[in-house]
Amino acid sequence: MDPSLTDASPAGTNGKNPTPNGAPAPPAGGRPTFVERLVRRLFPRLDTPLHLTLWNGAEFVTAPGRPVARLRIRDRRALWQLFLDPELGFGDAYSDGRIEVEGDFVAFLCDACRRPPATAPMRLLKRRLAGWWFARPSANSLDGSRDNISHHYDIGNDFYRLWLDEQLVYTCAYYPRPGMTLEEAQRAKMDHVCRKLQLRPGETVVEAGCGWGALALHMARHYGVSVTAFNISAEQVAYAQERARAEGLSGRVQFVRDDYRNIGGPCDVFVSVGMLEHVGVAHYRELGGVIRRCLKPDGRGLLHFIGRNRPQPTSPWLERRIFPGAYMPSLREAMRVLEPWQFSVLDVENLRLHYAKTLEHWLERFERNAGAVERMFDRRFVRAWRLYLSSSMAAFLVGNVQLFQIVFAGAENNDIPWSREHVYGARPGALPAPKSAAFGGDRSWKAATF
C-alpha cells in the first residue's frame, strides 16, 4: 500500500468509497479537494501510522498499521496554523483545544521529533523577507534576561510544588539505581555534582543560577563549603533565603538576587546547573570572562546544561510561550565559554536518559495535579505545560536534545584527579539501569486524550 495519506472513513472524504488500493477516492472531476491537498502537504508519507480526523468528519491514516494516536483537528483555523507554521501552529492550536491527541501522547511526540519539521511556505517567505529578525530569541541583555526568567520562574512557587520534588529541584535528576524516587534521584544528582567538583571543607563556591537553592544548601550542609549563589528570579531567591534561615545555614550560604554578569570573586569552585540555556551564545565569552575573573588559579568548575548534537534554533513555540530567550547549545558552541579563557576540560558526561526519566516523573505528578493547576491558572495553561513537559520528554528519548555536564579547571592547575574513582568508584548499583527498568511501570496516565 502507498504509505501516503489514505482515506480511513467508510465512505471517503467526499461520500464516495475508497479506491481499491486504499487511496482517497477522487472527488467529482478527479481532482482532490483543497483540504485534501493541504492535509497531504502537512503529512507526507509518514513512516508511523497516524489517524487524522478533521472537523468535517473526514478521516485519514498516514501509513499502514495500527495508528500510534488519533489527531483531531477541530477547525479550519487549526489546519491553516499547522500549514503556515507547523511548530508554533501545533503548540498554539493544541493549547487552545482546537487540536486533540488521543492515545499515547509522548509516543506521538516522539514520532514528531524524529521527523524534520516541514518548511511551510510562510516560514520560507519570512526567512527571505526578514532574515534573522523573525527567528531570533528574546534578548538576554541585563533587562531582557530578568524579564525572560520572570516569565517562566516567577509564576508562583505553589505551582512548582505540585509536581517537583520536595526541594524544588528543577533540573535533571540522576538515577544510578533502578526504581529510585524523584526525591532520591535529585539528591543523587546533587551528590554527583559535588563529587565531580571534589568539594573540600572550608572552600568557597560561587553558584550561577541557583533555582530555589537546593544545591547551594546541599553543598554547605554535606560538604562543609561556603556558597554565594546568584539568581535573578525574585520568587526563587526569596524562597531560598527563607529556607537558609529556617535551616540555620544563613551564615554559610548567601543568596543574592543579581545577574551572573555582576558576580565577583575570588572562589575555589564555580558551578552552574541549568543556567547556560538562558545565557545565549552571544554572551558565552562574557560568561567565561566572569568565571575567569572569580575563579582562583587552582579552582575547578562545572557546567550542567541542556544541549544538542549540532547547532539548531529553539522551537519557536517553546521560545515564545514557555522559555523566552532560551537556547540549547551544542558542545562546540558551549566551548565558547571556556576556550577563550584557556580553561581545560577535564570531564564530559551525557545524562540524556536521566532527564527523560526525570521528565517522566514530573509529567506523572503534573497530571495528578492538573485540576489544581487549572484552578490556579486556566485550561489553556494546563494544556501548554502538558505539551511542554511531554515534548521535552520525547526530545530526550529520541535524542534531539542532550544533558551535558562539563568539568573544567585552569590550564595550569595540576591538582586534578587521576581517574574518575572519586565519582564512580566502589559505589554499588552505579551501572545504568536497563531501559526496560528505567521506563517501565504504570504509564496508564498516557493512554488518554490530551
C-alpha positions in Angstrom: 0.0 0.0 0.0 1.2 3.5 -0.8 2.3 5.0 2.6 1.0 8.4 1.7 -2.3 9.5 3.2 -5.1 7.0 2.8 -8.8 7.5 3.4 -9.9 5.8 6.6 -13.5 6.8 6.5 -16.1 4.2 5.4 -17.5 6.5 2.7 -14.4 8.6 1.8 -13.9 12.3 2.3 -16.5 13.1 -0.4 -19.1 10.5 0.4 -17.5 8.0 -2.1 -16.0 4.6 -1.4 -12.2 4.5 -1.2 -10.3 3.2 -4.3 -9.1 -0.4 -4.3 -5.6 0.5 -3.2 -6.8 2.4 -0.2 -6.1 5.9 -1.6 -8.7 8.6 -1.1 -11.4 8.5 -3.7 -11.1 11.5 -6.0 -13.9 14.0 -6.0 -16.0 14.7 -9.0 -13.7 15.7 -11.8 -10.9 13.5 -10.4 -9.2 16.3 -8.5 -8.6 16.2 -4.7 -10.3 18.9 -2.7 -8.3 21.9 -1.4 -8.5 20.5 2.2 -7.2 17.1 1.0 -4.2 18.8 -0.8 -3.5 20.8 2.3 -3.5 17.7 4.5 -1.2 15.8 2.1 1.3 18.7 2.2 1.2 18.6 6.0 1.6 14.8 6.5 3.6 13.5 3.5 4.4 9.8 3.5 4.9 9.3 7.3 6.6 6.1 8.4 4.4 5.8 11.6 0.6 5.3 11.3 -1.3 8.3 12.5 -5.1 8.5 12.4 -6.2 12.0 11.4 -9.8 13.3 11.8 -10.9 16.7 10.5 -13.7 18.9 11.8 -16.0 17.8 8.9 -15.6 14.1 9.8 -13.1 13.3 7.1 -10.6 10.7 8.3 -7.1 9.7 7.0 -4.4 7.3 8.0 -0.8 8.3 7.2 0.7 4.8 6.8 -0.4 1.1 7.1 -0.6 -0.5 10.5 -2.1 0.3 13.9 -2.0 4.1 14.5 0.1 5.3 17.4 -2.5 8.0 18.1 -5.5 9.8 16.7 -5.1 13.5 15.9 -8.3 15.5 15.8 -8.2 18.9 14.1 -11.3 20.7 15.2 -11.5 23.7 12.8 -10.0 25.1 9.6 -8.0 27.7 11.5 -6.0 25.0 13.3 -5.2 23.3 9.9 -4.1 26.6 8.5 -1.9 27.3 11.5 -0.3 23.9 11.0 0.3 24.7 7.4 1.7 28.2 7.9 4.0 27.4 10.8 3.9 23.8 11.9 5.7 24.0 15.3 4.2 27.3 16.5 0.8 26.4 15.0 0.6 23.0 16.6 1.6 24.4 20.0 -1.0 27.2 20.0 -3.8 25.1 18.5 -3.2 22.3 21.0 -3.1 24.8 23.9 -6.4 26.3 22.7 -8.0 22.8 22.5 -8.5 23.1 18.7 -6.2 20.1 18.3 -6.7 16.9 20.4 -4.4 13.9 20.6 -6.0 10.6 21.6 -3.7 7.8 22.7 0.0 7.8 23.7 0.8 11.5 23.7 4.6 11.0 24.3 4.8 8.3 21.6 3.1 10.7 19.2 5.5 13.5 20.0 8.5 11.1 19.7 7.4 10.4 16.2 7.1 14.1 15.5 10.6 14.7 16.9 12.1 12.0 14.6 10.9 13.8 11.5 12.5 17.1 10.4 9.9 19.9 10.5 8.2 20.8 7.3 9.3 24.0 5.7 6.0 25.9 5.5 5.5 28.4 2.7 5.0 31.3 5.1 8.0 30.4 7.2 10.2 30.3 4.0 8.7 33.7 3.0 9.6 35.1 6.4 13.2 33.9 6.1 13.5 35.5 2.7 11.9 38.8 3.6 13.2 39.4 7.1 16.1 37.1 7.6 17.3 36.8 11.2 14.6 39.0 12.8 11.8 36.5 12.9 13.9 33.7 14.3 16.0 35.4 16.9 15.2 34.6 20.5 14.3 37.3 23.1 17.3 39.3 24.1 19.4 38.2 27.0 20.6 41.6 28.0 20.6 42.6 31.7 17.0 43.8 31.5 15.9 41.2 28.9 17.2 38.3 31.0 15.3 39.5 34.0 12.1 39.6 32.0 12.7 36.2 30.4 13.4 34.5 33.7 10.5 36.1 35.4 8.2 34.9 32.6 8.9 31.3 33.5 10.0 31.1 37.1 8.0 33.9 38.9 4.6 32.3 38.3 4.1 31.0 41.8 6.1 28.6 44.0 2.8 26.8 44.8 2.6 25.8 41.2 6.0 24.2 41.1 5.4 22.5 44.5 2.6 20.4 42.8 5.0 18.4 40.6 8.6 19.0 41.5 10.4 17.1 44.3 10.2 18.3 47.9 13.3 20.5 47.5 12.0 22.1 44.2 14.9 21.0 42.1 14.1 22.0 38.6 17.0 20.3 36.7 17.9 16.8 35.6 17.9 14.2 38.3 20.4 11.3 38.4 19.3 7.6 38.6 22.2 5.3 39.4 19.9 2.6 40.5 16.5 1.5 39.0 13.4 2.2 41.0 14.6 5.4 42.6 12.1 8.0 43.6 12.3 11.6 42.2 13.5 12.8 45.6 16.2 10.2 45.8 17.4 10.9 42.3 17.6 14.6 42.9 19.7 14.1 46.0 21.9 11.7 44.0 22.3 14.4 41.3 23.5 16.9 43.8 26.0 14.4 45.3 27.1 13.5 41.7 27.9 17.2 41.1 29.7 17.6 44.4 31.8 14.6 43.9 32.8 15.8 40.4 33.9 19.1 41.9 35.8 17.3 44.7 34.4 19.8 47.3 36.6 20.2 50.4 35.5 21.7 53.8 36.3 25.3 54.0 36.3 26.1 50.3 34.3 28.9 48.8 31.8 28.2 46.0 30.0 30.5 43.6 26.8 29.2 42.0 25.3 31.0 39.0 21.6 30.4 38.6 20.7 28.6 41.8 16.9 27.9 41.4 15.2 27.5 44.7 18.5 27.0 46.5 18.6 23.2 46.9 22.2 22.6 45.6 23.7 25.5 47.5 22.2 24.3 50.8 23.2 20.7 50.0 26.8 21.7 49.3 27.1 23.7 52.6 25.3 21.1 54.8 27.0 17.9 53.5 30.4 19.1 52.2 31.3 22.0 54.6 31.7 24.7 52.0 30.6 28.3 51.9 28.4 29.3 49.0 27.4 32.5 47.3 24.5 31.8 44.9 23.2 34.2 42.3 19.8 34.3 40.7 17.5 37.0 39.1 14.2 35.3 39.9 12.6 37.2 42.8 10.4 34.4 44.0 13.2 31.8 43.9 15.7 34.0 45.8 13.1 34.9 48.5 12.2 31.2 48.9 15.9 30.2 49.1 16.7 32.9 51.6 13.9 31.8 53.9 14.9 28.2 53.7 18.5 29.0 54.6 17.3 30.9 57.7 15.0 28.1 58.7 17.7 25.5 58.4 20.4 27.6 60.2 22.6 27.9 57.1 22.4 31.6 56.6 26.0 32.0 57.8 27.3 29.7 55.1 25.0 30.3 52.2 24.3 33.7 50.8 21.6 34.0 48.1 22.0 37.1 46.0 19.4 38.5 43.6 21.7 39.6 40.8 22.7 38.8 37.3 25.7 36.5 36.7 27.5 39.3 34.9 27.9 41.0 38.3 29.5 38.0 40.1 32.7 38.9 41.8 35.4 36.7 43.4 37.6 35.0 44.4 36.3 31.5 44.8 37.6 27.9 44.8 34.8 26.4 42.8 32.3 27.8 40.2 29.2 25.8 39.4 26.2 26.4 37.1 23.4 23.9 36.9 20.7 24.7 34.3 21.6 28.4 33.6 23.6 28.2 30.4 20.4 27.6 28.4 19.3 31.1 29.4 22.6 32.9 28.6 22.6 33.0 24.8 25.6 32.2 22.6 26.3 35.9 22.1 27.1 36.1 25.8 29.2 32.9 26.3 32.5 34.7 26.1 31.2 37.2 28.6 30.2 34.4 31.0 33.7 32.8 30.6 35.2 36.1 31.5 33.1 36.2 34.7 34.4 32.7 35.6 38.0 33.7 34.8 37.6 36.8 37.0 36.3 35.0 40.1 37.9 31.5 39.9 41.2 31.1 41.7 44.1 29.7 39.6 43.8 26.3 41.2 40.0 26.3 41.1 37.5 23.9 39.5 34.2 24.4 37.8 31.2 22.6 36.4 28.6 23.5 33.7 25.4 21.4 33.6 23.1 22.3 30.7 20.6 21.0 28.1 22.4 20.9 24.8 22.1 19.5 21.2 24.2 17.3 18.9 24.5 20.2 16.5 23.5 23.9 16.5 19.8 24.3 16.0 17.3 27.1 16.7 15.0 26.7 19.6 11.4 25.7 18.9 9.5 28.9 18.2 6.6 27.8 20.3 8.9 26.9 23.3 10.8 30.2 23.0 7.7 32.4 22.7 5.3 30.7 25.0 7.3 28.9 27.7 11.0 29.8 27.8 11.7 33.2 26.2 15.4 33.7 25.5 16.2 30.0 25.8 18.8 28.4 23.6 20.3 24.9 23.9 23.9 24.8 22.6 25.9 22.1 21.0 29.1 21.1 22.8 31.1 23.1 20.2 29.1 26.2 21.0 29.4 25.7 24.8 33.2 25.7 24.4 32.9 29.4 23.6 32.5 29.8 27.4 35.8 28.0 28.2 38.2 28.2 25.2 38.8 31.9 25.0 40.0 31.8 28.6 42.3 28.8 28.4 40.2 26.5 30.7 40.9 22.8 30.4 38.0 20.4 30.0 38.5 17.5 32.5 35.3 15.5 32.0 32.2 15.5 29.9 29.2 13.3 30.7 25.8 13.0 28.9 22.8 12.2 31.1 20.2 12.3 28.4 18.1 9.4 29.5 18.3 10.5 33.1 16.5 13.7 32.0 13.9 11.6 30.1 13.3 9.7 33.4 13.1 13.0 35.4 10.5 14.3 33.0 8.5 11.1 33.2 8.3 11.7 37.0 7.4 15.4 36.6 4.8 14.6 34.0 3.1 11.9 36.2 2.9 14.4 39.1 1.7 17.2 36.8 -1.1 15.0 35.5 -2.2 14.0 39.0 -2.5 17.7 39.9 -3.8 19.0 36.6 -7.1 20.0 38.3 -5.3 22.1 40.8 -3.1 23.7 38.1 -6.3 24.6 36.2 -7.8 26.3 39.2 -4.6 28.3 39.7 -4.4 29.4 36.0 -6.8 28.1 33.3 -7.3 25.1 31.0 -5.0 26.6 28.3 -2.1 26.9 30.7 -2.6 23.2 31.7 -2.5 22.1 28.1 0.5 24.3 27.2 2.5 22.9 30.1 1.4 19.4 29.4 2.8 19.8 25.8 6.0 21.4 27.1 6.7 18.5 29.6 5.7 15.8 27.2 7.6 17.2 24.2 10.7 17.7 26.3 10.5 14.0 27.4 10.1 13.0 23.8 13.0 15.0 22.7 15.3 13.4 25.2 14.0 9.9 24.4 14.6 10.4 20.7 18.0 12.1 21.2 17.2 15.5 19.8 18.4 17.1 23.0 21.1 16.1 25.5 22.1 16.8 29.0 25.8 17.7 29.4 27.9 18.1 32.4 31.4 19.6 31.8 34.0 19.7 34.5 36.8 22.2 33.9 39.8 23.9 35.5 42.5 26.4 34.8 45.1 25.3 32.2 48.0 25.3 34.7 46.1 23.6 37.5 47.8 20.2 38.2 45.7 19.5 41.3 43.3 17.4 39.3 42.1 13.8 39.7 44.0 10.9 38.0 40.8 8.9 37.5 37.0 9.0 37.9 37.3 7.0 41.1 36.1 9.9 43.2 32.8 10.0 41.1 32.0 6.3 40.4 34.4 4.1 42.5 33.1 1.5 44.9 29.5 2.6 44.7 27.0 -0.3 44.5 24.5 0.0 41.7 26.4 2.5 39.8 25.8 0.9 36.4 22.9 2.5 34.5 19.5 0.8 34.7 18.5 -1.2 31.7 16.0 0.6 29.5 13.1 -1.7 30.5 13.7 -0.9 34.1 14.2 2.8 33.6 11.0 3.3 31.6 8.8 0.5 32.8 6.0 0.6 35.3 2.5 2.0 35.1 2.2 4.6 32.3 -1.6 4.3 32.0 -1.8 8.1 32.5 -0.5 8.5 29.0 -3.1 6.3 27.3 -5.7 9.0 27.3 -7.0 12.1 25.4 -4.8 15.2 25.8 
